[in-house]
Amino acid sequence: MMIKTVRRTLLGIAATAALVTAVATAAPANSAGFSKLPAGSALRIANAASAPAEEMVSRLIIKSRVQAGGKLARALDAHDASSLSQTANVPLTVVRPMSGGAHVVRLDQPVTLSEARVIAERLMRNDYSVELAEPDRILQPTFTPNAITNPGYASQWHYFSPAGANMGGANLPGAWDTTLGSNTINVAVIDTGYLQHVDLGTVLQGYDFITDPTRANDGNGRDTEALDPGDWVAAGECGAGTLAKNSSWHGTHVAGTIAALMDNSNGGTGVAPNVKILPVRVLGKCGGLMSDIIDGMRWAAGLAVTGVPANANAAQVLNMSLGGVGACSVSMQTAVTDIVNAGKVIVAASGNAGTTTVGTPANCTGVIAVTA
């Protein structure tokens, strides 16, 4: 698989913005249950052509109030959701604690997004100890086209000066006269993980944040290995009517766009070949849960995540070529705010759907949303 190909998506542009920001930063220092969820394409959680009209939700994110929610917090820590179940009027099971003081709970069966929002609103309205309740939605990698068979710098049109039909060019040759990036900058690729590749430079110790072994496709849940085992799916695996798909190797694609080596007689080049890549695996078969993505974001930035070792290689820049439709959720916005307040930069693709609508997390306050 070639990691440097023509990029007719936002990946190159999003990564370009991330690395331009990284260079500026460096300058002063010289479960089970997901199988019923529909698949998506570029910034689409539900593909209306091949999946149910409305996405399905299997989990909720719950956060108790700091003072009034002490009893609830203790119950959730003890994996006791009986009180919540009674208030919600549906059976709930505590899955795990997550970063930011929240917990993930599972519904007894998948429901539509609208139904999940009704349940979440019922919890917040009828139980004052609940500060936040919202659907744990599934986000998708932005669409990646099939790789061409002749990679090389001449094919990387998105690196050139804007001209003619190529008005989205990043005009990188002039920037490269100034810098190729800094080896003091770590860029987190929050994605499907990575594959080892001869044209990829320094890859730091990352982490696999996918909690569901089936979605992870690697035989287990979370672990210290961020390698990508593939996210291929069979027809119907991501919901009734969804199509079979080969593995995307999306995270490796993005990592190569950011930091593939330059002048090594192998393919093209990355935007900033001197930076280091921190792989954070959050996307697997049929996408990734928002709760896993948020934990991965916090860890990438060097913030604490319950049950996960501290990150010794915190990133200055977080690249997120993933997303979903709809407004920025409270949980996602809280994570973004915490990360930005820690001095980090988050860059996210706004979407490849050919519309003017910016999806999430690109539409969260504090995120640099990038489009072509």
Sequence and secondary structure as in RCSB ss.txt:
>XXXX:A:sequence
MMIKTVRRTLLGIAATAALVTAVATAAPANSAGFSKLPAGSALRIANAASAPAEEMVSRLIIKSRVQAGGKLARA
LDAHDASSLSQTANVPLTVVRPMSGGAHVVRLDQPVTLSEARVIAERLMRNDYSVELAEPDRILQPTFTPNAITN
PGYASQWHYFSPAGANMGGANLPGAWDTTLGSNTINVAVIDTGYLQHVDLGTVLQGYDFITDPTRANDGNGRDTE
ALDPGDWVAAGECGAGTLAKNSSWHGTHVAGTIAALMDNSNGGTGVAPNVKILPVRVLGKCGGLMSDIIDGMRWA
AGLAVTGVPANANAAQVLNMSLGGVGACSVSMQTAVTDIVNAGKVIVAASGNAGTTTVGTPANCTGVIAVTA
>XXXX:A:secstr
  S     SSHHHHHHHHHHHHHHHHGGG  TTGGGS    TT SS TTTS SS EEEEEEEEE TTTTHHHHHH
HHTT  HHHHHHHTS EEEEEE GGGEEEEEEEEEEEHHHHHHHHHHHHHH TTEEEEEE  EEEE       S 
 SGGG GGGS  BTTBTT   HHHHHTT S  TT EEEEEES B   TTB  B   EE    HHHHTSSSSSBS 
 B     B TTTTSTT   B    HHHHHHHHHHB SSSSSS   SSTTSEEEEEE  BTTBEEHHHHHHHHHHH
TT   TTS   TT  SEEEE EEBSS   HHHHHHHHHHHHTT EEEEE  SSSSS   BTTTSTT EEE  
